[in-house]
Amino acid sequence: EGFVYNTGNGDSTGTADGEKVKGGFGHLGITVPDVYEACERFKAAGLSFTKTPNSGGMKGLAFVKDPDGYLIEILPQGPMITKPFDCDGIAAEGG
């Protein structure tokens, strides 16, 4: 079974005045059996990424935006793994 969690980061998404919420909602996180396969499905559905699994310093996790602009972190249900290329064609080595 997967898990869902939220964070307490300051974020202005969804606030009426555009000010960051201190100690409020930051983003949701979900666990999936395979982050790379999930990202292929999210890309096919037209979601935009702020981080694909091989981009940046932390490999094997991703961030997508929901239709309202909230960030959703995609994490593996098991150990953090990497694959040679992600859904955007970014290589694990040097991505």
C-alpha distances in whole Angstrom, upper triangle without the diagonal:
4,7,10,13,17,20,24,26,29,28,31,29,29,32,35,38,36,36,33,31,31,28,27,24,23,20,17,14,11,9,9,9,13,14,18,17,15,18,20,19,20,23,24,23,25,23,25,24,25,24,23,21,24,27,28,27,24,22,19,18,19,20,21,23,22,25,26,26,23,21,18,17,14,13,11,8,11,14,16,18,21,22,26,26,24,24,27,29,29,29,27,30,32,30
4,7,10,14,17,20,22,25,25,27,25,26,29,32,34,32,32,29,28,28,25,23,20,20,17,13,10,7,5,6,8,11,12,16,15,13,16,18,17,17,20,22,21,23,20,22,21,22,21,20,18,22,23,24,24,21,20,16,15,16,16,17,19,19,22,23,23,20,18,14,13,11,10,9,6,10,13,14,17,19,21,24,24,21,21,24,26,26,27,25,28,30,27
4,7,10,13,17,19,22,22,25,23,23,26,29,31,29,29,26,24,25,22,20,17,17,14,10,8,6,5,8,11,14,14,17,17,15,17,20,19,18,21,23,22,23,21,22,20,21,20,20,19,22,23,24,24,20,20,17,14,15,16,17,18,18,21,21,21,18,16,12,11,10,9,10,8,11,14,15,18,20,22,26,25,23,23,25,27,27,28,25,29,30,27
4,7,10,14,16,19,19,21,19,20,22,26,28,26,26,23,21,21,19,17,14,13,11,7,5,5,7,10,13,15,14,18,18,15,17,20,18,17,20,22,20,22,19,20,19,19,19,19,18,22,23,23,23,20,20,17,14,15,14,15,15,15,18,18,18,14,13,10,10,10,10,12,11,14,17,17,20,22,24,27,26,23,23,25,27,27,28,26,29,30,27
4,7,10,13,16,16,19,17,18,20,24,25,24,23,20,18,18,15,13,11,11,8,6,5,7,9,13,16,18,16,20,21,17,19,22,21,19,22,24,23,23,20,20,19,19,18,19,19,22,23,22,22,19,20,18,15,15,14,15,16,15,19,18,17,13,12,10,9,11,11,13,13,16,18,17,20,22,25,28,27,24,24,26,28,27,28,26,29,30,27
4,7,9,12,12,15,14,15,17,20,22,20,19,16,14,14,12,10,7,7,6,4,6,9,12,15,19,20,18,21,22,19,20,23,22,20,22,25,23,23,20,20,18,17,18,19,20,23,22,22,22,19,20,19,16,15,13,14,14,14,17,16,15,11,10,9,9,12,13,16,16,19,20,19,22,24,26,29,28,25,25,26,29,27,29,27,30,30,27
4,6,9,10,14,14,15,16,20,21,19,17,14,12,12,9,8,6,5,6,7,8,12,14,18,21,22,19,23,24,21,21,25,24,21,24,27,25,25,21,20,18,17,17,19,20,22,22,20,20,18,20,19,16,15,13,15,15,16,19,17,15,12,11,10,10,13,14,17,18,20,21,20,23,24,27,29,28,25,25,26,29,27,29,27,29,29,26
4,7,9,12,13,14,15,18,19,17,15,11,9,8,5,5,5,5,8,10,12,15,18,22,25,26,23,26,28,25,24,28,27,25,27,30,28,27,23,22,21,19,19,22,23,25,24,22,22,20,23,22,19,18,16,18,17,18,20,18,16,13,13,13,13,17,17,21,21,24,24,23,26,27,30,32,31,28,28,29,32,30,31,29,32,31,28
4,6,10,11,13,14,17,17,15,13,9,8,7,6,6,6,4,7,10,12,16,19,22,26,26,23,25,27,24,23,27,27,24,25,29,27,26,22,20,19,16,17,20,21,23,21,20,20,18,21,21,18,17,15,16,16,17,19,17,15,12,11,13,13,17,18,21,22,25,25,23,26,26,29,31,30,27,27,27,30,28,29,28,30,28,26
4,7,9,12,11,14,14,11,9,5,5,5,6,6,7,6,9,13,15,19,22,25,29,29,25,28,30,27,25,29,29,25,27,30,28,26,23,21,20,17,19,22,24,25,23,21,22,21,24,24,21,19,17,18,16,18,19,17,14,12,12,15,16,19,21,24,26,28,28,26,29,29,32,34,32,29,29,28,31,29,31,30,32,30,27
4,6,8,8,12,12,9,8,5,6,8,9,7,7,5,8,12,15,18,22,24,28,28,24,26,28,25,24,27,26,23,24,27,25,23,20,18,17,15,17,21,22,25,22,21,22,21,24,24,20,18,15,15,13,15,16,13,11,9,10,13,14,18,20,24,26,28,29,26,29,29,31,33,31,27,27,26,29,28,30,29,31,30,27
4,6,6,9,8,5,5,4,6,9,11,10,9,9,11,14,18,21,24,27,31,30,27,29,30,27,25,28,28,24,25,28,25,23,20,18,18,16,19,22,25,27,24,23,25,24,26,27,23,21,17,17,14,15,15,12,10,10,12,15,17,21,23,27,29,31,32,30,32,32,33,35,33,29,28,28,31,29,32,32,34,32,29
4,6,9,10,7,9,8,9,12,14,11,9,9,10,13,16,19,22,25,28,28,25,26,27,24,23,25,24,21,22,24,22,20,17,16,16,15,18,21,23,26,23,23,25,24,26,25,22,19,15,14,11,11,12,8,7,7,9,13,15,19,22,25,27,30,31,28,30,30,32,33,31,27,26,25,29,28,31,30,33,31,28
4,7,9,8,10,10,10,13,14,11,10,10,11,14,17,20,24,26,29,29,26,28,29,25,24,27,26,22,23,26,23,21,18,18,19,18,21,23,26,29,27,26,28,27,29,28,24,21,18,16,13,12,12,8,8,8,11,14,17,21,24,27,28,32,33,31,33,33,34,36,33,30,28,28,32,31,34,33,36,35,31
4,6,5,7,8,8,11,13,11,10,12,14,16,20,23,26,29,33,33,30,32,32,29,28,31,29,26,27,29,26,25,22,21,22,20,23,26,29,31,29,28,30,29,31,31,27,24,20,19,16,16,15,12,12,11,14,17,20,24,26,30,31,34,35,33,35,36,37,39,36,33,31,31,35,34,36,36,38,37,33
4,6,8,10,11,14,17,14,14,16,17,20,23,26,30,32,36,36,33,35,35,32,31,33,32,28,29,31,28,27,24,23,24,23,26,29,32,34,32,31,33,32,34,34,30,28,24,22,19,18,17,13,14,14,18,21,24,27,30,33,35,38,39,37,39,39,40,42,39,36,34,34,37,36,39,39,42,40,36
4,5,9,10,13,16,15,15,16,19,21,25,28,32,34,38,38,34,36,37,34,32,35,34,30,31,33,31,28,26,24,25,23,27,30,33,35,32,31,33,33,35,35,31,28,25,24,20,20,19,16,16,16,19,22,25,28,31,35,36,39,40,38,40,40,41,43,40,37,35,34,38,37,40,39,42,39,36
4,7,9,12,15,13,14,14,16,19,23,26,29,32,35,35,31,33,34,31,29,32,31,27,28,31,28,26,23,21,22,20,23,27,29,31,28,27,29,29,31,31,28,25,21,21,18,18,17,14,13,14,16,20,22,26,28,32,34,37,37,35,37,36,38,39,37,33,32,31,34,33,36,36,38,36,33
4,6,9,12,11,13,13,16,19,23,26,29,32,36,35,32,34,35,32,30,33,33,29,30,33,30,28,25,23,23,21,24,27,30,31,29,27,29,28,31,31,28,26,22,22,19,20,20,16,15,15,17,20,22,26,28,32,34,36,36,34,36,36,38,40,37,34,33,32,36,34,37,36,38,36,33
4,6,9,8,10,10,13,16,19,23,26,29,33,32,29,31,33,30,28,31,31,27,28,31,29,27,24,22,21,19,21,25,27,29,26,25,26,25,28,28,25,23,19,20,18,18,19,16,14,13,15,18,19,23,25,29,30,33,33,31,33,33,35,37,35,32,31,30,34,32,34,33,35,33,30
4,6,5,7,8,12,15,18,22,25,28,32,32,29,31,33,30,28,32,31,28,29,32,30,28,25,23,23,20,23,26,28,30,28,26,27,26,28,28,25,23,20,20,18,19,20,16,15,13,15,17,19,23,24,28,29,32,32,30,33,34,36,38,36,33,32,32,35,33,35,34,36,35,32
4,5,9,9,13,16,19,23,26,29,32,33,30,32,34,31,30,34,33,30,31,34,32,31,27,26,24,22,24,27,28,30,28,26,26,25,28,29,25,24,21,22,21,21,23,20,18,16,17,19,20,24,25,28,29,32,32,30,33,34,36,38,37,34,34,33,36,34,36,35,36,35,32
4,7,8,12,14,17,20,23,27,30,30,28,31,32,29,29,32,32,29,31,34,32,31,27,26,24,22,23,26,27,29,27,26,25,24,27,27,24,23,20,22,20,21,23,20,19,16,16,18,18,22,22,26,27,29,29,28,31,32,35,37,36,33,33,33,36,34,35,33,35,34,32
4,6,10,12,15,18,22,25,28,29,26,29,31,27,27,30,29,26,28,31,29,28,24,23,22,20,22,25,26,29,27,26,26,24,27,26,23,21,19,19,18,18,20,17,16,13,14,15,16,20,21,25,25,28,29,27,30,31,34,36,35,31,31,31,34,33,35,33,35,34,31
4,6,8,12,15,18,22,25,26,23,26,27,24,23,27,26,23,25,27,25,24,21,20,19,18,19,22,23,26,24,23,24,22,24,24,20,18,16,16,14,14,16,14,13,10,10,12,13,17,18,22,23,25,26,25,28,29,31,33,32,28,28,28,31,30,32,31,33,32,29
4,7,10,14,17,20,23,23,21,23,25,21,21,24,24,20,22,25,23,22,19,17,16,14,16,19,20,22,21,20,20,19,21,20,17,15,12,13,12,13,16,13,11,8,8,9,11,14,16,20,21,23,24,22,25,26,28,30,28,25,25,25,28,26,28,27,29,28,25
4,7,10,13,16,20,20,17,20,21,18,17,21,20,17,19,22,20,19,16,15,14,12,14,16,17,20,19,18,19,17,19,18,14,12,9,10,10,10,13,12,10,6,5,6,7,11,13,16,18,21,21,20,22,23,25,27,25,22,22,22,25,24,26,25,27,27,24
4,7,10,13,17,18,15,18,19,16,16,19,18,15,18,21,19,19,15,15,14,14,14,16,17,20,20,20,20,18,19,17,13,12,10,10,10,10,13,13,12,8,7,5,6,9,11,14,15,18,20,18,21,22,24,26,25,21,21,22,25,24,26,25,28,27,24
4,7,10,14,14,12,15,16,13,14,17,17,14,17,20,18,19,15,16,14,14,13,14,14,18,18,18,18,15,16,14,10,10,9,10,11,12,15,15,14,11,8,5,4,6,7,10,11,14,16,15,17,19,21,24,22,19,19,21,23,22,24,22,25,25,22
4,7,10,11,10,14,14,11,12,16,15,13,16,18,17,18,15,16,15,16,15,15,14,18,19,19,20,16,16,13,10,10,10,11,13,13,16,17,16,13,11,7,6,5,6,8,9,12,14,14,16,18,19,23,21,18,18,20,23,22,23,22,25,26,23
4,7,9,8,12,12,10,12,15,14,14,17,19,18,20,17,18,16,17,16,15,13,17,19,19,19,16,15,12,10,11,12,13,16,16,19,20,19,17,14,10,8,6,5,5,5,9,11,11,13,15,17,21,20,17,17,20,22,21,22,20,24,25,22
4,6,6,9,9,7,10,13,12,12,15,17,17,19,16,18,16,18,16,14,13,16,18,20,20,17,15,11,10,11,13,14,16,16,20,21,21,18,16,12,10,7,6,5,5,9,11,11,12,14,15,19,18,15,15,19,20,20,21,19,23,25,22
4,7,9,9,8,11,13,13,14,17,18,18,21,19,20,19,21,18,16,14,17,20,21,21,18,16,12,12,13,16,17,20,20,23,25,24,22,19,16,14,10,9,6,5,7,10,11,11,13,14,17,17,15,16,19,20,20,21,19,22,25,22
4,6,5,6,9,10,11,12,14,16,17,19,17,18,16,18,16,13,11,13,16,19,19,16,13,9,10,11,14,15,18,19,22,25,23,22,19,15,13,9,8,6,8,9,10,10,9,10,10,14,13,12,12,16,16,17,17,15,19,21,19
4,6,5,6,9,10,10,12,14,15,16,15,15,13,14,12,9,7,11,13,15,16,13,10,7,6,7,10,12,15,16,20,22,20,19,15,12,10,6,6,6,9,10,11,9,9,9,10,13,12,9,10,13,14,14,15,13,17,19,16
4,5,5,6,9,10,11,13,14,15,14,15,13,15,12,9,7,9,12,15,16,14,11,8,8,9,12,13,16,18,21,23,21,20,17,15,13,9,10,9,12,13,13,11,9,8,8,10,9,6,7,10,11,11,12,12,15,17,14
4,5,5,7,9,10,11,13,15,14,15,14,17,15,12,10,13,16,19,20,17,14,11,11,11,14,14,17,18,20,23,22,21,19,16,14,11,12,11,13,14,15,14,12,12,10,13,11,9,8,12,13,14,15,15,19,21,18
4,5,5,6,9,10,11,13,11,13,12,15,13,11,10,14,16,18,20,17,15,11,10,10,11,11,14,14,17,20,19,18,15,12,11,8,10,10,12,14,15,14,14,13,13,16,14,10,9,13,15,16,17,17,21,22,19
4,5,5,6,8,10,11,9,10,9,12,10,8,8,11,13,16,18,15,13,11,9,8,9,9,12,13,16,18,17,16,14,12,11,8,11,11,14,16,17,15,14,13,12,14,12,8,6,9,12,12,15,15,18,19,16
4,6,5,6,9,10,10,12,11,14,13,10,11,13,15,18,20,18,16,13,13,11,13,12,14,15,17,21,19,19,17,15,15,12,14,14,17,19,19,17,16,14,13,14,11,8,5,9,11,13,15,16,19,20,17
4,5,5,6,9,9,12,12,16,15,13,13,16,18,21,23,21,18,16,15,13,13,11,14,14,15,19,18,18,17,14,15,12,15,15,17,19,21,19,18,17,16,18,15,12,9,12,14,16,19,19,23,24,21
4,5,5,6,6,8,9,12,12,11,12,15,16,19,21,19,18,15,13,11,10,8,10,10,12,15,15,15,13,11,12,10,14,15,17,20,21,19,19,18,17,19,16,12,9,11,14,16,19,19,23,23,20
4,5,5,6,7,8,12,12,10,12,14,15,18,21,20,18,16,14,12,12,9,11,12,13,17,16,16,15,14,14,13,16,17,20,22,23,21,20,18,17,18,14,11,7,9,12,14,17,18,21,22,18
4,5,8,10,12,16,16,14,15,18,18,22,25,23,21,19,18,15,15,13,14,14,15,18,18,19,18,16,17,16,19,19,22,24,25,23,22,20,19,20,16,13,10,11,14,16,19,21,24,25,21
4,6,9,12,15,16,15,17,20,20,23,26,24,22,20,18,15,15,11,12,11,11,15,15,16,16,15,16,15,18,20,22,24,26,24,23,22,21,22,19,16,12,14,17,19,22,23,27,27,23
4,6,10,13,15,14,17,19,19,21,24,23,22,20,18,15,14,10,10,10,10,14,13,15,15,14,16,16,19,21,24,26,27,25,24,23,22,23,19,16,12,13,16,18,21,23,26,26,22
4,7,10,12,11,14,17,16,19,22,20,20,18,15,12,10,7,6,7,8,11,10,11,11,11,13,13,16,19,21,24,25,22,22,21,21,22,19,15,12,12,16,17,20,21,25,24,20
4,7,9,10,13,15,14,16,19,18,18,17,15,11,9,6,6,8,9,12,10,11,10,11,12,13,17,19,22,24,25,22,22,20,20,21,18,14,12,11,15,15,19,20,23,22,18
4,5,6,10,12,10,12,15,15,14,14,11,8,6,4,6,10,12,14,11,11,9,9,10,11,14,17,20,22,22,19,19,17,18,18,15,12,10,10,13,13,16,17,19,18,15
4,7,10,12,9,10,13,13,13,14,11,8,5,6,7,11,13,14,11,11,8,10,10,11,14,17,21,22,22,19,19,18,19,19,17,14,13,12,15,13,16,17,19,18,14
4,7,8,6,7,10,10,10,10,8,5,5,7,10,13,16,17,14,13,10,10,9,10,12,15,18,20,19,15,16,14,15,16,14,11,11,10,13,11,13,13,16,14,11
4,6,5,8,11,10,9,8,7,5,7,8,12,15,17,19,16,16,13,12,10,9,11,13,17,18,17,14,13,11,12,13,10,7,7,7,9,8,11,10,14,13,10
4,6,8,10,8,6,5,5,5,8,11,14,17,20,22,19,18,15,13,11,9,9,11,14,15,14,10,10,8,9,10,9,6,8,9,10,8,10,8,12,12,9
4,7,8,8,5,6,8,8,11,14,17,20,23,25,22,21,17,16,14,13,13,14,17,17,15,12,10,7,8,8,7,6,9,9,9,6,6,5,8,9,6
4,7,8,7,9,9,8,10,13,16,19,22,23,20,19,16,16,14,13,14,16,20,20,18,14,14,11,12,12,10,9,11,9,10,7,8,8,10,8,5
4,6,7,10,10,10,11,14,17,21,23,24,21,20,16,17,14,15,15,17,21,21,19,15,15,13,14,14,13,12,14,13,14,10,11,10,11,9,6
4,6,10,10,11,13,17,19,23,26,26,23,22,18,18,15,15,15,16,20,19,17,13,13,12,14,15,15,14,17,16,16,13,12,10,11,9,8
4,7,7,9,11,15,18,21,25,25,22,20,16,16,12,12,11,13,16,16,13,10,11,10,13,14,14,13,16,16,16,13,13,10,12,12,10
4,6,8,12,15,18,21,25,26,23,21,17,16,13,12,10,11,15,14,12,8,8,6,9,11,11,10,13,14,14,11,10,7,10,10,9
4,7,11,14,17,20,23,25,22,20,17,14,11,9,7,8,11,11,9,6,6,5,8,11,11,9,12,13,14,12,12,9,12,14,11
4,7,10,14,16,20,21,19,16,13,11,7,6,5,7,11,12,11,8,9,9,11,14,13,10,12,13,15,13,14,12,15,16,13
4,7,10,13,16,18,15,14,10,8,6,5,7,10,13,15,14,12,12,12,13,15,13,10,10,12,14,12,14,13,16,16,13
4,7,10,13,14,11,10,6,5,5,6,9,12,15,18,18,15,16,15,17,18,16,13,12,13,16,15,17,16,19,19,15
4,7,10,11,9,8,6,5,7,8,11,14,17,20,20,18,18,18,18,20,17,14,12,13,16,16,19,18,22,21,17
4,7,8,5,5,5,6,9,11,14,18,20,23,24,21,22,22,22,24,21,17,15,15,19,19,22,22,25,24,20
4,5,5,5,6,7,11,12,16,19,21,24,25,23,24,24,24,26,23,20,17,18,22,22,25,25,28,28,24
4,6,8,10,11,14,16,20,22,24,27,29,27,28,27,27,29,26,22,20,20,24,24,27,28,31,30,26
4,6,9,11,15,17,21,24,25,29,30,28,29,29,30,31,28,25,22,22,26,26,29,30,33,32,28
4,6,9,13,15,19,22,24,27,28,26,27,27,27,29,26,22,20,20,24,23,27,27,30,28,25
4,7,10,13,16,20,21,24,25,23,25,25,26,28,26,22,20,21,24,24,26,26,29,28,24
4,6,10,13,16,19,21,22,20,21,21,23,25,22,19,18,18,21,20,23,22,25,24,21
4,6,10,13,15,18,19,17,19,19,21,23,21,17,16,18,21,20,22,21,24,24,21
4,6,10,12,15,16,14,15,16,18,20,19,16,15,17,19,18,20,18,22,22,18
4,7,10,12,13,11,13,13,15,18,16,13,13,15,18,17,18,17,20,21,18
4,7,9,9,8,10,12,14,17,17,14,15,17,19,18,18,16,20,21,18
4,5,7,6,8,10,13,16,16,14,16,18,19,18,19,16,19,21,19
4,7,8,11,14,16,19,20,18,19,22,23,22,22,20,23,25,23
4,7,9,12,15,18,19,18,20,23,23,22,21,19,22,24,22
4,6,10,13,16,18,17,19,22,22,21,19,16,19,21,20
4,7,10,14,15,14,17,19,19,17,16,13,15,18,16
4,7,10,12,12,15,17,16,15,13,10,13,16,15
4,7,8,9,12,14,13,11,10,7,10,12,11
4,6,7,10,12,11,10,8,7,10,13,12
4,7,11,12,9,8,6,5,8,11,10
4,7,8,5,5,5,6,9,11,9
4,5,5,5,7,8,11,12,10
4,6,7,10,11,15,15,12
4,6,9,11,14,14,11
4,6,9,12,12,10
4,7,9,8,6
4,5,6,5
4,6,5
4,6
4
